[in-house]
């Protein structure tokens, strides 16, 4: 099932509150309607997938890849 604009708004508010960052934005994906992009200050940081296999137990999975190069200190 597609992720609705209302769900994206609720997820955005939840993540902003949870991480204490009002710069988190949830944006729909043009190629996949069952997920949304997560951006922080305009930078893509991950994807939220909707799991509605059981309509009585809908959940969302936030997936964020962290590259090793991002962990290394700036020279």
CHARMM internal coordinates of N, CA and C (Angstrom, degrees):
IC EDIT
DIST 1 N 1 CA 1.4550
DIST 1 CA 1 C 1.5271
ANGL 1 N 1 CA 1 C 109.05
DIST 1 C 2 N 1.3015
ANGL 1 CA 1 C 2 N 116.04
DIHE 1 N 1 CA 1 C 2 N 143.77
DIST 2 N 2 CA 1.4616
ANGL 1 C 2 N 2 CA 121.87
DIHE 1 CA 1 C 2 N 2 CA -179.81
DIST 2 CA 2 C 1.5236
ANGL 2 N 2 CA 2 C 111.83
DIHE 1 C 2 N 2 CA 2 C -66.65
DIST 2 C 3 N 1.3331
ANGL 2 CA 2 C 3 N 115.38
DIHE 2 N 2 CA 2 C 3 N 149.48
DIST 3 N 3 CA 1.4554
ANGL 2 C 3 N 3 CA 121.07
DIHE 2 CA 2 C 3 N 3 CA 173.66
DIST 3 CA 3 C 1.5327
ANGL 3 N 3 CA 3 C 107.03
DIHE 2 C 3 N 3 CA 3 C -83.20
DIST 3 C 4 N 1.3122
ANGL 3 CA 3 C 4 N 116.41
DIHE 3 N 3 CA 3 C 4 N 126.78
DIST 4 N 4 CA 1.4627
ANGL 3 C 4 N 4 CA 120.74
DIHE 3 CA 3 C 4 N 4 CA -176.05
DIST 4 CA 4 C 1.5335
ANGL 4 N 4 CA 4 C 111.01
DIHE 3 C 4 N 4 CA 4 C -84.99
DIST 4 C 5 N 1.3379
ANGL 4 CA 4 C 5 N 116.54
DIHE 4 N 4 CA 4 C 5 N 160.35
DIST 5 N 5 CA 1.4680
ANGL 4 C 5 N 5 CA 119.77
DIHE 4 CA 4 C 5 N 5 CA 175.14
DIST 5 CA 5 C 1.5356
ANGL 5 N 5 CA 5 C 111.65
DIHE 4 C 5 N 5 CA 5 C -58.07
DIST 5 C 6 N 1.3331
ANGL 5 CA 5 C 6 N 116.81
DIHE 5 N 5 CA 5 C 6 N -35.62
DIST 6 N 6 CA 1.4691
ANGL 5 C 6 N 6 CA 120.35
DIHE 5 CA 5 C 6 N 6 CA 179.07
DIST 6 CA 6 C 1.5276
ANGL 6 N 6 CA 6 C 110.84
DIHE 5 C 6 N 6 CA 6 C -64.43
DIST 6 C 7 N 1.3394
ANGL 6 CA 6 C 7 N 117.15
DIHE 6 N 6 CA 6 C 7 N -40.68
DIST 7 N 7 CA 1.4644
ANGL 6 C 7 N 7 CA 120.57
DIHE 6 CA 6 C 7 N 7 CA 177.70
DIST 7 CA 7 C 1.5231
ANGL 7 N 7 CA 7 C 110.30
DIHE 6 C 7 N 7 CA 7 C -64.16
DIST 7 C 8 N 1.3275
ANGL 7 CA 7 C 8 N 116.72
DIHE 7 N 7 CA 7 C 8 N -43.27
DIST 8 N 8 CA 1.4651
ANGL 7 C 8 N 8 CA 119.79
DIHE 7 CA 7 C 8 N 8 CA -179.71
DIST 8 CA 8 C 1.5254
ANGL 8 N 8 CA 8 C 111.10
DIHE 7 C 8 N 8 CA 8 C -62.73
DIST 8 C 9 N 1.3237
ANGL 8 CA 8 C 9 N 117.50
DIHE 8 N 8 CA 8 C 9 N -38.58
DIST 9 N 9 CA 1.4609
ANGL 8 C 9 N 9 CA 121.37
DIHE 8 CA 8 C 9 N 9 CA 177.66
DIST 9 CA 9 C 1.5237
ANGL 9 N 9 CA 9 C 110.48
DIHE 8 C 9 N 9 CA 9 C -63.93
DIST 9 C 10 N 1.3316
ANGL 9 CA 9 C 10 N 117.11
DIHE 9 N 9 CA 9 C 10 N -44.68
DIST 10 N 10 CA 1.4661
ANGL 9 C 10 N 10 CA 121.28
DIHE 9 CA 9 C 10 N 10 CA 179.20
DIST 10 CA 10 C 1.5290
ANGL 10 N 10 CA 10 C 111.04
DIHE 9 C 10 N 10 CA 10 C -64.93
DIST 10 C 11 N 1.3374
ANGL 10 CA 10 C 11 N 117.07
DIHE 10 N 10 CA 10 C 11 N -42.21
DIST 11 N 11 CA 1.4628
ANGL 10 C 11 N 11 CA 120.77
DIHE 10 CA 10 C 11 N 11 CA 178.26
DIST 11 CA 11 C 1.5231
ANGL 11 N 11 CA 11 C 111.01
DIHE 10 C 11 N 11 CA 11 C -64.07
DIST 11 C 12 N 1.3218
ANGL 11 CA 11 C 12 N 117.10
DIHE 11 N 11 CA 11 C 12 N -41.04
DIST 12 N 12 CA 1.4615
ANGL 11 C 12 N 12 CA 120.91
DIHE 11 CA 11 C 12 N 12 CA 178.74
DIST 12 CA 12 C 1.5224
ANGL 12 N 12 CA 12 C 110.43
DIHE 11 C 12 N 12 CA 12 C -61.01
DIST 12 C 13 N 1.3125
ANGL 12 CA 12 C 13 N 117.18
DIHE 12 N 12 CA 12 C 13 N -47.88
DIST 13 N 13 CA 1.4700
ANGL 12 C 13 N 13 CA 121.63
DIHE 12 CA 12 C 13 N 13 CA 179.22
DIST 13 CA 13 C 1.5268
ANGL 13 N 13 CA 13 C 110.44
DIHE 12 C 13 N 13 CA 13 C -61.20
DIST 13 C 14 N 1.3400
ANGL 13 CA 13 C 14 N 116.26
DIHE 13 N 13 CA 13 C 14 N -43.39
DIST 14 N 14 CA 1.4639
ANGL 13 C 14 N 14 CA 120.46
DIHE 13 CA 13 C 14 N 14 CA 179.53
DIST 14 CA 14 C 1.5296
ANGL 14 N 14 CA 14 C 110.79
DIHE 13 C 14 N 14 CA 14 C -59.94
DIST 14 C 15 N 1.3428
ANGL 14 CA 14 C 15 N 116.37
DIHE 14 N 14 CA 14 C 15 N -48.25
DIST 15 N 15 CA 1.4647
ANGL 14 C 15 N 15 CA 119.37
DIHE 14 CA 14 C 15 N 15 CA -177.71
DIST 15 CA 15 C 1.5222
ANGL 15 N 15 CA 15 C 111.70
DIHE 14 C 15 N 15 CA 15 C -68.02
DIST 15 C 16 N 1.3323
ANGL 15 CA 15 C 16 N 117.60
DIHE 15 N 15 CA 15 C 16 N -38.34
DIST 16 N 16 CA 1.4619
ANGL 15 C 16 N 16 CA 120.15
DIHE 15 CA 15 C 16 N 16 CA 176.75
DIST 16 CA 16 C 1.5283
ANGL 16 N 16 CA 16 C 110.21
DIHE 15 C 16 N 16 CA 16 C -60.43
DIST 16 C 17 N 1.3248
ANGL 16 CA 16 C 17 N 117.06
DIHE 16 N 16 CA 16 C 17 N -44.33
DIST 17 N 17 CA 1.4663
ANGL 16 C 17 N 17 CA 121.15
DIHE 16 CA 16 C 17 N 17 CA 179.34
DIST 17 CA 17 C 1.5236
ANGL 17 N 17 CA 17 C 111.40
DIHE 16 C 17 N 17 CA 17 C -68.18
DIST 17 C 18 N 1.3198
ANGL 17 CA 17 C 18 N 117.09
DIHE 17 N 17 CA 17 C 18 N -45.26
DIST 18 N 18 CA 1.4654
ANGL 17 C 18 N 18 CA 122.05
DIHE 17 CA 17 C 18 N 18 CA -176.13
DIST 18 CA 18 C 1.5265
ANGL 18 N 18 CA 18 C 111.52
DIHE 17 C 18 N 18 CA 18 C -63.40
DIST 18 C 19 N 1.3309
ANGL 18 CA 18 C 19 N 116.88
DIHE 18 N 18 CA 18 C 19 N -41.71
DIST 19 N 19 CA 1.4582
ANGL 18 C 19 N 19 CA 120.84
DIHE 18 CA 18 C 19 N 19 CA -177.07
DIST 19 CA 19 C 1.5308
ANGL 19 N 19 CA 19 C 113.07
DIHE 18 C 19 N 19 CA 19 C -98.32
DIST 19 C 20 N 1.3312
ANGL 19 CA 19 C 20 N 117.16
DIHE 19 N 19 CA 19 C 20 N 1.44
DIST 20 N 20 CA 1.4586
ANGL 19 C 20 N 20 CA 120.68
DIHE 19 CA 19 C 20 N 20 CA 178.33
DIST 20 CA 20 C 1.5179
ANGL 20 N 20 CA 20 C 112.58
DIHE 19 C 20 N 20 CA 20 C 59.50
DIST 20 C 21 N 1.3391
ANGL 20 CA 20 C 21 N 115.95
DIHE 20 N 20 CA 20 C 21 N 40.89
DIST 21 N 21 CA 1.4578
ANGL 20 C 21 N 21 CA 119.58
DIHE 20 CA 20 C 21 N 21 CA -176.26
DIST 21 CA 21 C 1.5280
ANGL 21 N 21 CA 21 C 109.89
DIHE 20 C 21 N 21 CA 21 C -141.39
DIST 21 C 22 N 1.3101
ANGL 21 CA 21 C 22 N 116.72
DIHE 21 N 21 CA 21 C 22 N 107.97
DIST 22 N 22 CA 1.4647
ANGL 21 C 22 N 22 CA 121.89
DIHE 21 CA 21 C 22 N 22 CA -178.81
DIST 22 CA 22 C 1.5257
ANGL 22 N 22 CA 22 C 112.02
DIHE 21 C 22 N 22 CA 22 C -74.17
DIST 22 C 23 N 1.3375
ANGL 22 CA 22 C 23 N 117.87
DIHE 22 N 22 CA 22 C 23 N -4.58
DIST 23 N 23 CA 1.4597
ANGL 22 C 23 N 23 CA 121.82
DIHE 22 CA 22 C 23 N 23 CA -178.80
DIST 23 CA 23 C 1.5225
ANGL 23 N 23 CA 23 C 113.18
DIHE 22 C 23 N 23 CA 23 C -89.04
DIST 23 C 24 N 1.3238
ANGL 23 CA 23 C 24 N 117.87
DIHE 23 N 23 CA 23 C 24 N 6.20
DIST 24 N 24 CA 1.4593
ANGL 23 C 24 N 24 CA 121.26
DIHE 23 CA 23 C 24 N 24 CA 177.23
DIST 24 CA 24 C 1.5224
ANGL 24 N 24 CA 24 C 108.32
DIHE 23 C 24 N 24 CA 24 C -83.51
DIST 24 C 25 N 1.3281
ANGL 24 CA 24 C 25 N 114.87
DIHE 24 N 24 CA 24 C 25 N 131.47
DIST 25 N 25 CA 1.4573
ANGL 24 C 25 N 25 CA 121.85
DIHE 24 CA 24 C 25 N 25 CA -178.97
DIST 25 CA 25 C 1.5277
ANGL 25 N 25 CA 25 C 109.13
DIHE 24 C 25 N 25 CA 25 C -127.35
DIST 25 C 26 N 1.3182
ANGL 25 CA 25 C 26 N 116.73
DIHE 25 N 25 CA 25 C 26 N 135.40
DIST 26 N 26 CA 1.4622
ANGL 25 C 26 N 26 CA 122.54
DIHE 25 CA 25 C 26 N 26 CA 174.18
DIST 26 CA 26 C 1.5198
ANGL 26 N 26 CA 26 C 106.78
DIHE 25 C 26 N 26 CA 26 C -105.63
DIST 26 C 27 N 1.3426
ANGL 26 CA 26 C 27 N 115.84
DIHE 26 N 26 CA 26 C 27 N 127.56
DIST 27 N 27 CA 1.4696
ANGL 26 C 27 N 27 CA 121.02
DIHE 26 CA 26 C 27 N 27 CA -175.64
DIST 27 CA 27 C 1.5239
ANGL 27 N 27 CA 27 C 108.99
DIHE 26 C 27 N 27 CA 27 C -131.93
DIST 27 C 28 N 1.3426
ANGL 27 CA 27 C 28 N 116.24
DIHE 27 N 27 CA 27 C 28 N 140.08
DIST 28 N 28 CA 1.4583
ANGL 27 C 28 N 28 CA 119.29
DIHE 27 CA 27 C 28 N 28 CA 179.80
DIST 28 CA 28 C 1.5227
ANGL 28 N 28 CA 28 C 110.95
DIHE 27 C 28 N 28 CA 28 C -65.96
DIST 28 C 29 N 1.3295
ANGL 28 CA 28 C 29 N 114.74
DIHE 28 N 28 CA 28 C 29 N 152.95
DIST 29 N 29 CA 1.4609
ANGL 28 C 29 N 29 CA 121.77
DIHE 28 CA 28 C 29 N 29 CA 176.81
DIST 29 CA 29 C 1.5183
ANGL 29 N 29 CA 29 C 108.37
DIHE 28 C 29 N 29 CA 29 C -100.25
DIST 29 C 30 N 1.3054
ANGL 29 CA 29 C 30 N 117.38
DIHE 29 N 29 CA 29 C 30 N 136.21
DIST 30 N 30 CA 1.4623
ANGL 29 C 30 N 30 CA 119.78
DIHE 29 CA 29 C 30 N 30 CA -179.30
DIST 30 CA 30 C 1.5231
ANGL 30 N 30 CA 30 C 111.68
DIHE 29 C 30 N 30 CA 30 C -74.56
DIST 30 C 31 N 1.3352
ANGL 30 CA 30 C 31 N 117.40
DIHE 30 N 30 CA 30 C 31 N -29.09
DIST 31 N 31 CA 1.4528
ANGL 30 C 31 N 31 CA 120.22
DIHE 30 CA 30 C 31 N 31 CA -174.98
DIST 31 CA 31 C 1.5265
ANGL 31 N 31 CA 31 C 114.20
DIHE 30 C 31 N 31 CA 31 C -92.00
DIST 31 C 32 N 1.3166
ANGL 31 CA 31 C 32 N 119.30
DIHE 31 N 31 CA 31 C 32 N -14.38
DIST 32 N 32 CA 1.4626
ANGL 31 C 32 N 32 CA 121.81
DIHE 31 CA 31 C 32 N 32 CA -178.44
DIST 32 CA 32 C 1.5242
ANGL 32 N 32 CA 32 C 109.25
DIHE 31 C 32 N 32 CA 32 C -145.35
DIST 32 C 33 N 1.3078
ANGL 32 CA 32 C 33 N 116.73
DIHE 32 N 32 CA 32 C 33 N 119.01
DIST 33 N 33 CA 1.4661
ANGL 32 C 33 N 33 CA 121.01
DIHE 32 CA 32 C 33 N 33 CA -175.50
DIST 33 CA 33 C 1.5291
ANGL 33 N 33 CA 33 C 113.47
DIHE 32 C 33 N 33 CA 33 C -88.89
DIST 33 C 34 N 1.3452
ANGL 33 CA 33 C 34 N 117.75
DIHE 33 N 33 CA 33 C 34 N -8.40
DIST 34 N 34 CA 1.4623
ANGL 33 C 34 N 34 CA 120.44
DIHE 33 CA 33 C 34 N 34 CA -179.56
DIST 34 CA 34 C 1.5246
ANGL 34 N 34 CA 34 C 111.72
DIHE 33 C 34 N 34 CA 34 C -94.54
DIST 34 C 35 N 1.3343
ANGL 34 CA 34 C 35 N 116.49
DIHE 34 N 34 CA 34 C 35 N 12.90
DIST 35 N 35 CA 1.4583
ANGL 34 C 35 N 35 CA 121.23
DIHE 34 CA 34 C 35 N 35 CA -178.93
DIST 35 CA 35 C 1.5270
ANGL 35 N 35 CA 35 C 109.25
DIHE 34 C 35 N 35 CA 35 C -150.83
DIST 35 C 36 N 1.3402
ANGL 35 CA 35 C 36 N 114.95
DIHE 35 N 35 CA 35 C 36 N 169.29
DIST 36 N 36 CA 1.4630
ANGL 35 C 36 N 36 CA 120.66
DIHE 35 CA 35 C 36 N 36 CA -179.74
DIST 36 CA 36 C 1.5230
ANGL 36 N 36 CA 36 C 109.21
DIHE 35 C 36 N 36 CA 36 C -142.55
DIST 36 C 37 N 1.3272
ANGL 36 CA 36 C 37 N 115.91
DIHE 36 N 36 CA 36 C 37 N 152.66
DIST 37 N 37 CA 1.4613
ANGL 36 C 37 N 37 CA 121.67
DIHE 36 CA 36 C 37 N 37 CA 176.88
DIST 37 CA 37 C 1.5177
ANGL 37 N 37 CA 37 C 110.26
DIHE 36 C 37 N 37 CA 37 C -82.85
DIST 37 C 38 N 1.3184
ANGL 37 CA 37 C 38 N 115.50
DIHE 37 N 37 CA 37 C 38 N 146.70
DIST 38 N 38 CA 1.4624
ANGL 37 C 38 N 38 CA 121.77
DIHE 37 CA 37 C 38 N 38 CA 174.89
DIST 38 CA 38 C 1.5212
ANGL 38 N 38 CA 38 C 107.06
DIHE 37 C 38 N 38 CA 38 C -114.45
DIST 38 C 39 N 1.3247
ANGL 38 CA 38 C 39 N 115.67
DIHE 38 N 38 CA 38 C 39 N 126.27
DIST 39 N 39 CA 1.4584
ANGL 38 C 39 N 39 CA 121.22
DIHE 38 CA 38 C 39 N 39 CA 178.55
DIST 39 CA 39 C 1.5268
ANGL 39 N 39 CA 39 C 109.56
DIHE 38 C 39 N 39 CA 39 C -122.91
DIST 39 C 40 N 1.3297
ANGL 39 CA 39 C 40 N 114.92
DIHE 39 N 39 CA 39 C 40 N 148.40
DIST 40 N 40 CA 1.4601
ANGL 39 C 40 N 40 CA 120.41
DIHE 39 CA 39 C 40 N 40 CA 174.26
DIST 40 CA 40 C 1.5159
ANGL 40 N 40 CA 40 C 107.28
DIHE 39 C 40 N 40 CA 40 C -128.52
DIST 40 C 41 N 1.3105
ANGL 40 CA 40 C 41 N 116.01
DIHE 40 N 40 CA 40 C 41 N 118.54
DIST 41 N 41 CA 1.4653
ANGL 40 C 41 N 41 CA 122.84
DIHE 40 CA 40 C 41 N 41 CA -176.20
DIST 41 CA 41 C 1.5263
ANGL 41 N 41 CA 41 C 110.14
DIHE 40 C 41 N 41 CA 41 C 53.05
DIST 41 C 42 N 1.3372
ANGL 41 CA 41 C 42 N 116.63
DIHE 41 N 41 CA 41 C 42 N 40.14
DIST 42 N 42 CA 1.4531
ANGL 41 C 42 N 42 CA 122.34
DIHE 41 CA 41 C 42 N 42 CA 177.10
DIST 42 CA 42 C 1.5176
ANGL 42 N 42 CA 42 C 115.50
DIHE 41 C 42 N 42 CA 42 C 83.14
DIST 42 C 43 N 1.3413
ANGL 42 CA 42 C 43 N 117.63
DIHE 42 N 42 CA 42 C 43 N -6.88
DIST 43 N 43 CA 1.4625
ANGL 42 C 43 N 43 CA 120.97
DIHE 42 CA 42 C 43 N 43 CA -179.25
DIST 43 CA 43 C 1.5269
ANGL 43 N 43 CA 43 C 109.63
DIHE 42 C 43 N 43 CA 43 C -97.52
DIST 43 C 44 N 1.3315
ANGL 43 CA 43 C 44 N 116.44
DIHE 43 N 43 CA 43 C 44 N 129.66
DIST 44 N 44 CA 1.4597
ANGL 43 C 44 N 44 CA 121.75
DIHE 43 CA 43 C 44 N 44 CA 177.37
DIST 44 CA 44 C 1.5273
ANGL 44 N 44 CA 44 C 109.37
DIHE 43 C 44 N 44 CA 44 C -62.75
DIST 44 C 45 N 1.3461
ANGL 44 CA 44 C 45 N 116.63
DIHE 44 N 44 CA 44 C 45 N 127.93
DIST 45 N 45 CA 1.4659
ANGL 44 C 45 N 45 CA 119.35
DIHE 44 CA 44 C 45 N 45 CA 177.98
DIST 45 CA 45 C 1.5264
ANGL 45 N 45 CA 45 C 113.46
DIHE 44 C 45 N 45 CA 45 C -122.89
DIST 45 C 46 N 1.3367
ANGL 45 CA 45 C 46 N 118.30
DIHE 45 N 45 CA 45 C 46 N -13.85
DIST 46 N 46 CA 1.4570
ANGL 45 C 46 N 46 CA 118.02
DIHE 45 CA 45 C 46 N 46 CA 179.53
DIST 46 CA 46 C 1.5155
ANGL 46 N 46 CA 46 C 113.25
DIHE 45 C 46 N 46 CA 46 C 172.82
DIST 46 C 47 N 1.3352
ANGL 46 CA 46 C 47 N 113.66
DIHE 46 N 46 CA 46 C 47 N -172.69
DIST 47 N 47 CA 1.4603
ANGL 46 C 47 N 47 CA 122.29
DIHE 46 CA 46 C 47 N 47 CA -178.05
DIST 47 CA 47 C 1.5282
ANGL 47 N 47 CA 47 C 108.81
DIHE 46 C 47 N 47 CA 47 C -129.25
DIST 47 C 48 N 1.3297
ANGL 47 CA 47 C 48 N 116.10
DIHE 47 N 47 CA 47 C 48 N 141.33
DIST 48 N 48 CA 1.4629
ANGL 47 C 48 N 48 CA 121.74
DIHE 47 CA 47 C 48 N 48 CA 170.16
DIST 48 CA 48 C 1.5239
ANGL 48 N 48 CA 48 C 107.15
DIHE 47 C 48 N 48 CA 48 C -108.09
DIST 48 C 49 N 1.3295
ANGL 48 CA 48 C 49 N 115.52
DIHE 48 N 48 CA 48 C 49 N 124.32
DIST 49 N 49 CA 1.4630
ANGL 48 C 49 N 49 CA 121.92
DIHE 48 CA 48 C 49 N 49 CA 178.30
DIST 49 CA 49 C 1.5204
ANGL 49 N 49 CA 49 C 109.50
DIHE 48 C 49 N 49 CA 49 C -103.77
DIST 49 C 50 N 1.3072
ANGL 49 CA 49 C 50 N 116.11
DIHE 49 N 49 CA 49 C 50 N 141.15
DIST 50 N 50 CA 1.4618
ANGL 49 C 50 N 50 CA 122.05
DIHE 49 CA 49 C 50 N 50 CA 176.78
DIST 50 CA 50 C 1.5215
ANGL 50 N 50 CA 50 C 108.73
DIHE 49 C 50 N 50 CA 50 C -95.59
DIST 50 C 51 N 1.3335
ANGL 50 CA 50 C 51 N 116.53
DIHE 50 N 50 CA 50 C 51 N 129.09
DIST 51 N 51 CA 1.4657
ANGL 50 C 51 N 51 CA 122.23
DIHE 50 CA 50 C 51 N 51 CA 176.17
DIST 51 CA 51 C 1.5201
ANGL 51 N 51 CA 51 C 107.32
DIHE 50 C 51 N 51 CA 51 C -113.37
DIST 51 C 52 N 1.3206
ANGL 51 CA 51 C 52 N 115.57
DIHE 51 N 51 CA 51 C 52 N 104.99
DIST 52 N 52 CA 1.4627
ANGL 51 C 52 N 52 CA 119.95
DIHE 51 CA 51 C 52 N 52 CA -179.64
DIST 52 CA 52 C 1.5260
ANGL 52 N 52 CA 52 C 111.17
DIHE 51 C 52 N 52 CA 52 C -124.98
DIST 52 C 53 N 1.3303
ANGL 52 CA 52 C 53 N 115.09
DIHE 52 N 52 CA 52 C 53 N 32.68
DIST 53 N 53 CA 1.4653
ANGL 52 C 53 N 53 CA 119.98
DIHE 52 CA 52 C 53 N 53 CA 177.64
DIST 53 CA 53 C 1.5224
ANGL 53 N 53 CA 53 C 110.16
DIHE 52 C 53 N 53 CA 53 C -56.42
DIST 53 C 54 N 1.3323
ANGL 53 CA 53 C 54 N 115.49
DIHE 53 N 53 CA 53 C 54 N -40.48
DIST 54 N 54 CA 1.4603
ANGL 53 C 54 N 54 CA 121.70
DIHE 53 CA 53 C 54 N 54 CA 173.95
DIST 54 CA 54 C 1.5321
ANGL 54 N 54 CA 54 C 106.87
DIHE 53 C 54 N 54 CA 54 C -107.50
DIST 54 C 55 N 1.3312
ANGL 54 CA 54 C 55 N 118.00
DIHE 54 N 54 CA 54 C 55 N 106.46
DIST 55 N 55 CA 1.4708
ANGL 54 C 55 N 55 CA 120.73
DIHE 54 CA 54 C 55 N 55 CA -176.49
DIST 55 CA 55 C 1.5314
ANGL 55 N 55 CA 55 C 114.16
DIHE 54 C 55 N 55 CA 55 C -58.88
DIST 55 C 56 N 1.3139
ANGL 55 CA 55 C 56 N 116.93
DIHE 55 N 55 CA 55 C 56 N -19.13
DIST 56 N 56 CA 1.4664
ANGL 55 C 56 N 56 CA 120.89
DIHE 55 CA 55 C 56 N 56 CA 178.55
DIST 56 CA 56 C 1.5328
ANGL 56 N 56 CA 56 C 112.09
DIHE 55 C 56 N 56 CA 56 C -85.68
DIST 56 C 57 N 1.3317
ANGL 56 CA 56 C 57 N 116.15
DIHE 56 N 56 CA 56 C 57 N -8.19
DIST 57 N 57 CA 1.4668
ANGL 56 C 57 N 57 CA 120.19
DIHE 56 CA 56 C 57 N 57 CA -175.27
DIST 57 CA 57 C 1.5315
ANGL 57 N 57 CA 57 C 110.22
DIHE 56 C 57 N 57 CA 57 C -141.17
DIST 57 C 58 N 1.3311
ANGL 57 CA 57 C 58 N 117.36
DIHE 57 N 57 CA 57 C 58 N 62.91
DIST 58 N 58 CA 1.4618
ANGL 57 C 58 N 58 CA 122.59
DIHE 57 CA 57 C 58 N 58 CA -179.55
DIST 58 CA 58 C 1.5338
ANGL 58 N 58 CA 58 C 108.84
DIHE 57 C 58 N 58 CA 58 C -74.44
DIST 58 C 59 N 1.3310
ANGL 58 CA 58 C 59 N 115.81
DIHE 58 N 58 CA 58 C 59 N 137.77
DIST 59 N 59 CA 1.4586
ANGL 58 C 59 N 59 CA 120.39
DIHE 58 CA 58 C 59 N 59 CA 176.75
DIST 59 CA 59 C 1.5292
ANGL 59 N 59 CA 59 C 108.73
DIHE 58 C 59 N 59 CA 59 C -140.39
DIST 59 C 60 N 1.3275
ANGL 59 CA 59 C 60 N 115.60
DIHE 59 N 59 CA 59 C 60 N 169.61
DIST 60 N 60 CA 1.4560
ANGL 59 C 60 N 60 CA 122.03
DIHE 59 CA 59 C 60 N 60 CA -178.17
DIST 60 CA 60 C 1.5184
ANGL 60 N 60 CA 60 C 107.98
DIHE 59 C 60 N 60 CA 60 C -131.26
DIST 60 C 61 N 1.3220
ANGL 60 CA 60 C 61 N 116.26
DIHE 60 N 60 CA 60 C 61 N 138.51
DIST 61 N 61 CA 1.4593
ANGL 60 C 61 N 61 CA 122.16
DIHE 60 CA 60 C 61 N 61 CA -178.43
DIST 61 CA 61 C 1.5251
ANGL 61 N 61 CA 61 C 108.65
DIHE 60 C 61 N 61 CA 61 C -117.48
DIST 61 C 62 N 1.3309
ANGL 61 CA 61 C 62 N 116.74
DIHE 61 N 61 CA 61 C 62 N 119.41
DIST 62 N 62 CA 1.4634
ANGL 61 C 62 N 62 CA 121.82
DIHE 61 CA 61 C 62 N 62 CA 178.09
DIST 62 CA 62 C 1.5192
ANGL 62 N 62 CA 62 C 108.50
DIHE 61 C 62 N 62 CA 62 C -94.43
DIST 62 C 63 N 1.3336
ANGL 62 CA 62 C 63 N 116.94
DIHE 62 N 62 CA 62 C 63 N 122.39
DIST 63 N 63 CA 1.4532
ANGL 62 C 63 N 63 CA 122.58
DIHE 62 CA 62 C 63 N 63 CA -178.51
DIST 63 CA 63 C 1.5219
ANGL 63 N 63 CA 63 C 108.82
DIHE 62 C 63 N 63 CA 63 C -117.74
DIST 63 C 64 N 1.3386
ANGL 63 CA 63 C 64 N 115.08
DIHE 63 N 63 CA 63 C 64 N 122.65
DIST 64 N 64 CA 1.4652
ANGL 63 C 64 N 64 CA 121.00
DIHE 63 CA 63 C 64 N 64 CA -179.41
DIST 64 CA 64 C 1.5208
ANGL 64 N 64 CA 64 C 108.67
DIHE 63 C 64 N 64 CA 64 C -130.91
DIST 64 C 65 N 1.3206
ANGL 64 CA 64 C 65 N 116.95
DIHE 64 N 64 CA 64 C 65 N 118.49
DIST 65 N 65 CA 1.4603
ANGL 64 C 65 N 65 CA 121.35
DIHE 64 CA 64 C 65 N 65 CA 176.81
DIST 65 CA 65 C 1.5269
ANGL 65 N 65 CA 65 C 108.49
DIHE 64 C 65 N 65 CA 65 C -87.73
DIST 65 C 66 N 1.3320
ANGL 65 CA 65 C 66 N 115.86
DIHE 65 N 65 CA 65 C 66 N 137.05
DIST 66 N 66 CA 1.4645
ANGL 65 C 66 N 66 CA 121.46
DIHE 65 CA 65 C 66 N 66 CA 177.46
DIST 66 CA 66 C 1.5235
ANGL 66 N 66 CA 66 C 107.41
DIHE 65 C 66 N 66 CA 66 C -120.27
DIST 66 C 67 N 1.3067
ANGL 66 CA 66 C 67 N 116.24
DIHE 66 N 66 CA 66 C 67 N 118.36
DIST 67 N 67 CA 1.4575
ANGL 66 C 67 N 67 CA 120.82
DIHE 66 CA 66 C 67 N 67 CA -179.54
DIST 67 CA 67 C 1.5242
ANGL 67 N 67 CA 67 C 110.55
DIHE 66 C 67 N 67 CA 67 C -81.07
DIST 67 C 68 N 1.3214
ANGL 67 CA 67 C 68 N 116.30
DIHE 67 N 67 CA 67 C 68 N 144.69
DIST 68 N 68 CA 1.4558
ANGL 67 C 68 N 68 CA 120.75
DIHE 67 CA 67 C 68 N 68 CA 179.86
DIST 68 CA 68 C 1.5240
ANGL 68 N 68 CA 68 C 111.24
DIHE 67 C 68 N 68 CA 68 C -56.72
DIST 68 C 69 N 1.3286
ANGL 68 CA 68 C 69 N 116.16
DIHE 68 N 68 CA 68 C 69 N -38.36
DIST 69 N 69 CA 1.4623
ANGL 68 C 69 N 69 CA 120.44
DIHE 68 CA 68 C 69 N 69 CA -179.17
DIST 69 CA 69 C 1.5278
ANGL 69 N 69 CA 69 C 111.52
DIHE 68 C 69 N 69 CA 69 C -60.83
DIST 69 C 70 N 1.3353
ANGL 69 CA 69 C 70 N 116.65
DIHE 69 N 69 CA 69 C 70 N -29.68
DIST 70 N 70 CA 1.4686
ANGL 69 C 70 N 70 CA 120.88
DIHE 69 CA 69 C 70 N 70 CA 179.20
DIST 70 CA 70 C 1.5296
ANGL 70 N 70 CA 70 C 111.81
DIHE 69 C 70 N 70 CA 70 C -70.94
DIST 70 C 71 N 1.3252
ANGL 70 CA 70 C 71 N 117.07
DIHE 70 N 70 CA 70 C 71 N -20.13
DIST 71 N 71 CA 1.4651
ANGL 70 C 71 N 71 CA 121.10
DIHE 70 CA 70 C 71 N 71 CA -178.00
DIST 71 CA 71 C 1.5221
ANGL 71 N 71 CA 71 C 112.64
DIHE 70 C 71 N 71 CA 71 C -88.32
DIST 71 C 72 N 1.3141
ANGL 71 CA 71 C 72 N 116.52
DIHE 71 N 71 CA 71 C 72 N -17.53
DIST 72 N 72 CA 1.4568
ANGL 71 C 72 N 72 CA 120.50
DIHE 71 CA 71 C 72 N 72 CA -176.79
DIST 72 CA 72 C 1.5296
ANGL 72 N 72 CA 72 C 109.76
DIHE 71 C 72 N 72 CA 72 C -78.48
DIST 72 C 73 N 1.3331
ANGL 72 CA 72 C 73 N 116.98
DIHE 72 N 72 CA 72 C 73 N 137.70
DIST 73 N 73 CA 1.4723
ANGL 72 C 73 N 73 CA 119.60
DIHE 72 CA 72 C 73 N 73 CA 179.80
DIST 73 CA 73 C 1.5217
ANGL 73 N 73 CA 73 C 111.56
DIHE 72 C 73 N 73 CA 73 C -62.87
DIST 73 C 74 N 1.3098
ANGL 73 CA 73 C 74 N 115.11
DIHE 73 N 73 CA 73 C 74 N 150.31
DIST 74 N 74 CA 1.4681
ANGL 73 C 74 N 74 CA 120.55
DIHE 73 CA 73 C 74 N 74 CA 177.90
DIST 74 CA 74 C 1.5159
ANGL 74 N 74 CA 74 C 109.15
DIHE 73 C 74 N 74 CA 74 C -67.69
DIST 74 C 75 N 1.3277
ANGL 74 CA 74 C 75 N 116.31
DIHE 74 N 74 CA 74 C 75 N 139.78
DIST 75 N 75 CA 1.4678
ANGL 74 C 75 N 75 CA 120.63
DIHE 74 CA 74 C 75 N 75 CA -179.21
DIST 75 CA 75 C 1.5001
ANGL 75 N 75 CA 75 C 111.91
DIHE 74 C 75 N 75 CA 75 C -83.71
END
COOR INIT
IC SEED 1 N 1 CA 1 C
IC BUILD
